[in-house]
Amino acid sequence: MNAVQLAPDIKVEIVEIGHQMNQAGLPKEFIAAAVSTAFEFEGVYDLLKMWGSESEAVERDEIVSDIQELIDDCGQQGKIEGIYVRFDDLEGIAKNIRTFKDNLRALVDQKGGVKHLAEETGIPQPSLSRFFNSATMPRRATLHKIARALKLSQVEIATEWSR
């Protein structure tokens, strides 16, 4: 991802889109992360512009999910967080990803549901819904946030839920 230098008018545009996101009810933590990341990375800025010009709710939700993924990717550059899921652990999880996500979703439902998890993690609800409904490998940053919110250790997230 390439960092960029933005002109003042583009920075103002980013802030205005952030305000629109706030009016649309998106989590403030997400909006703050999206705006600050867009100041540094052109891809996030482009997605914010797309979100601002889109009128369809479903399309906006998809764009929010894409923005969250880029925020996570940009935030991981050169940084390792407290809970670390090793690459080898992800391979084990991948063997039965659907079961992993279904079991994790059952725990999420027991602990307040996806809406509560969104509030705890700062991950927008559309992004979490896409996470649980897709058969794709989870991103490390998403797993870290979910694990922290559910108070799961890396061992629990990498072994117990991969069965």
Buried (B, 14 or more C-beta within 10 A) or exposed (E): EEEBEBEEEBBEBBEEBBEEBEEEEBBEBBBEBBBBBBBBBBBBBBBBBBBBEBEEEEEBBBBBBBBBBBBBBBBBEEEEBEBEBEEEBBEBBEEBBEEBBEBBBEBBEEEEEBEBBBBBBBBBBBBBBBBBEEEEEBBBBBBBBBBBBBEBEBEEBBEBBBE
